[in-house]
Amino acid sequence: MDKTFVYLPKGTCSRKMTITLDENDVVTDFSVEGGCNGNLKGIRALIIGMKADEIIQRLKGIKCGYKSTSCPDQLACGLEEMLKEVK
C-alpha cells in the first residue's frame, strides 16, 4: 500500500512537498507548492520510479546559490524523515 507524506521544507522557496512511496520505497508521486515550477517539474519527472535511498544519495547536500540548502536537498531530507517514519 502506498504511503503519502507531507514535508515542509526549510530554507527554500518551496513551501510544501508531498511525496508518495510504494511498499518498496519507490516514489510513485511527488508534488511541490512554491519554488521554481519548471525545475520542480523536472525533478518530479526524474524521480518517479526511483527508490528513495537512491534519490537521497544523489540529492543530499545540493545547495542553491548562497543558501545552505536547496529544493533537491530538502526533498532528500523529507525522504529521510519519511523512511524513518515508515520503518
Buried (B, 14 or more C-beta within 10 A) or exposed (E): EEBEBEBEBEBBBBEBBBBBBBEEBBBBBBEBEBBBEEBBEEBBEBBEEEBBEBBBEBBBEBEBEEEEBBBBBBBBBBBBEBBEEEE
